[in-house]
Amino acid sequence: MISVVTAWLNSPELVPAYERAVKGAQVIIIDNGSDAATTDALRGMVDRLDGIFIRNENNTGFAAANNQGMAAATGDIVVFLNNDIEAFGDWLGIVAQLKSGGLYSPSMLMQYVNGIPVMYLEGWCLIGYRADFERIGGWAADWQGLYWEDNELCWRASRAGLRLEQIPLPLAHLSNYTTSKTPGAYDQSAANRARFEAIVREAQQ
């Protein structure tokens, strides 16, 4: 089984495309303090998909919500997926063929940190075996805001011996669609970058 974990804050207009994309998986929605209309829409979708709905009255953050979803997941493979996506083919069939021992995403990027090139998989669609995520301790739940949590997770994964692999998937990401609507989304970005740079710098000493 594949478990799809999605943290969601408002934007109910995204429900139809998302629902079509995730049919066939165990869907776990973490409602991170959405308004009443969105919450109703999410509950309805989760009921139709026979999924799991978790409600937080306040926005706990991307990383913490992902850990909540992972704790509820029962699939061998877990997909951390943004809500602002659209599928154009059987992407879940591709995911089902992936092997353990690595993390996967349709998007791999590189950041130079303290002059060191560091590869990472973008967190809008990050895939791996639940046992591998659990082995590295999941997401760093104390990180606030958005951005750099995926860098930190992939850094730990690499150091634990997990592969980072980019794979083609028939998925489109509406980049920054929801981030631009999330109050305070960018507030911690600089602090998160500094924190990650310190982690890399310490590891090189």
C-alpha positions in Angstrom: 0.0 0.0 0.0 1.0 3.6 -0.7 0.2 6.2 1.9 -0.1 9.8 0.7 0.4 12.5 3.4 -0.6 16.1 2.8 -0.6 19.1 5.1 -3.4 21.4 4.0 -4.2 25.0 4.9 -7.2 26.6 3.1 -7.4 26.7 -0.8 -10.5 24.3 -1.1 -10.4 25.0 -4.9 -7.5 22.5 -5.0 -9.6 19.6 -3.8 -10.9 18.2 -7.2 -7.5 17.9 -8.9 -5.8 16.6 -5.8 -8.6 14.0 -5.2 -8.3 12.7 -8.8 -4.5 12.4 -8.3 -4.5 10.3 -5.1 -7.3 7.8 -5.8 -6.1 4.3 -5.0 -3.7 5.3 -2.1 -4.3 5.6 1.6 -4.8 9.4 1.9 -4.0 11.2 5.1 -4.9 14.8 5.3 -3.6 17.0 8.1 -5.8 20.1 8.2 -3.5 22.7 9.6 -6.0 25.2 10.9 -8.0 25.7 7.7 -11.2 27.8 7.6 -14.6 26.2 8.0 -15.3 25.9 4.3 -12.0 24.2 3.6 -12.4 21.9 6.5 -15.8 20.8 5.3 -14.4 20.2 1.8 -11.5 18.2 3.1 -13.7 16.0 5.3 -15.9 15.3 2.4 -12.9 14.3 0.2 -11.4 12.1 2.9 -14.8 10.3 3.4 -15.0 9.7 -0.4 -11.5 8.3 -0.4 -11.9 6.3 2.8 -8.9 8.1 4.1 -7.7 9.6 7.4 -8.5 13.2 8.5 -6.4 14.9 11.2 -7.4 18.3 12.3 -5.1 20.8 14.0 -6.8 24.0 15.2 -3.6 26.0 14.5 -0.9 25.7 11.8 1.7 23.5 13.4 4.0 23.8 10.4 4.9 21.6 7.4 7.4 19.3 9.1 5.3 18.7 12.2 2.2 18.0 10.2 4.1 15.5 8.0 5.2 13.6 11.1 1.6 13.4 12.2 0.6 11.9 8.9 3.5 9.5 8.9 2.5 8.3 12.4 -1.0 7.4 11.0 0.3 5.9 7.8 0.1 2.1 7.3 1.5 1.8 3.8 5.0 0.5 3.2 5.7 3.5 1.0 4.9 7.1 2.1 4.5 10.0 -0.2 4.7 13.5 1.3 2.7 15.5 -1.3 1.7 19.1 -1.6 -2.0 19.9 -2.2 -1.2 22.1 -5.3 -0.6 19.3 -7.7 -2.2 17.7 -10.7 -1.6 14.2 -12.2 -1.5 13.3 -15.8 -1.0 9.6 -15.6 -0.6 6.6 -13.3 2.1 8.1 -11.1 1.1 5.8 -8.2 1.9 2.8 -10.3 5.4 4.1 -10.8 5.8 4.8 -7.1 4.7 1.3 -6.3 7.8 -0.1 -8.1 10.3 1.9 -6.1 12.8 0.0 -3.9 13.7 0.7 -0.3 17.0 2.2 0.7 16.4 5.6 -1.0 14.3 8.7 -1.1 12.7 9.8 -4.4 11.2 12.9 -6.0 10.4 14.2 -9.5 12.6 17.3 -8.6 16.2 17.3 -7.4 18.0 20.5 -6.8 21.3 21.7 -5.4 22.2 24.4 -2.9 25.7 25.7 -2.2 26.1 25.7 1.6 29.3 27.0 3.0 30.8 26.5 -0.5 29.8 22.9 -0.5 27.3 21.6 -3.2 24.4 19.8 -1.4 21.8 17.9 -3.3 18.3 17.6 -2.1 14.9 16.4 -3.2 12.1 19.0 -3.2 9.5 18.5 -0.5 6.5 19.1 -2.6 6.7 15.4 -3.5 9.1 13.4 -1.4 8.8 9.6 -1.5 10.3 6.8 0.5 9.6 3.6 2.5 8.1 4.3 5.8 10.8 2.2 7.5 13.5 4.4 6.0 11.8 7.6 7.1 11.4 6.2 10.6 15.0 5.1 10.7 16.2 8.7 10.2 13.6 10.1 12.6 11.2 11.6 10.1 11.0 15.4 9.6 12.6 17.8 12.1 9.3 18.9 13.6 10.8 21.9 15.5 11.5 23.8 12.2 9.2 26.7 11.8 7.7 28.3 8.7 8.5 26.8 5.3 11.6 26.1 3.3 14.9 24.2 4.1 13.1 21.3 5.9 13.5 19.2 2.8 17.2 20.1 2.6 17.7 19.1 6.2 15.8 15.8 5.8 17.7 14.8 2.7 21.0 15.7 4.4 20.3 13.3 7.2 19.1 10.7 4.8 22.3 10.9 2.8 24.4 10.7 5.9 22.4 7.6 6.9 23.2 5.9 3.7 20.0 6.4 1.8 20.1 7.2 -1.9 18.6 10.4 -3.2 17.0 9.8 -6.7 15.1 12.0 -9.1 12.4 10.0 -10.9 10.1 11.1 -13.7 6.5 11.3 -12.6 3.4 12.6 -14.5 2.8 15.2 -11.8 2.6 19.0 -12.1 3.3 21.3 -9.2 1.7 24.7 -9.0 4.8 26.2 -7.4 4.2 28.6 -4.6 0.5 28.6 -5.1 -0.3 27.9 -1.5 2.9 29.3 0.0 2.0 32.8 -1.3 -1.4 32.5 0.6 0.1 31.3 3.9 0.6 34.0 6.5 4.2 34.0 7.7 5.3 31.3 5.2 8.5 33.2 4.4 9.3 34.6 7.8 11.5 31.8 9.0 13.2 31.1 5.7 16.4 33.0 6.4 16.6 31.5 9.9 16.1 28.0 8.5 18.8 28.5 6.0 21.2 29.7 8.6 20.4 26.7 10.8 21.0 24.3 7.9 24.3 26.0 7.1 25.4 25.6 10.7 24.5 21.9 10.5 26.6 21.4 7.3 29.4 23.4 8.7 29.6 21.4 11.9 29.6 18.2 10.0 32.6 19.3 8.0 34.7 20.1 11.0 
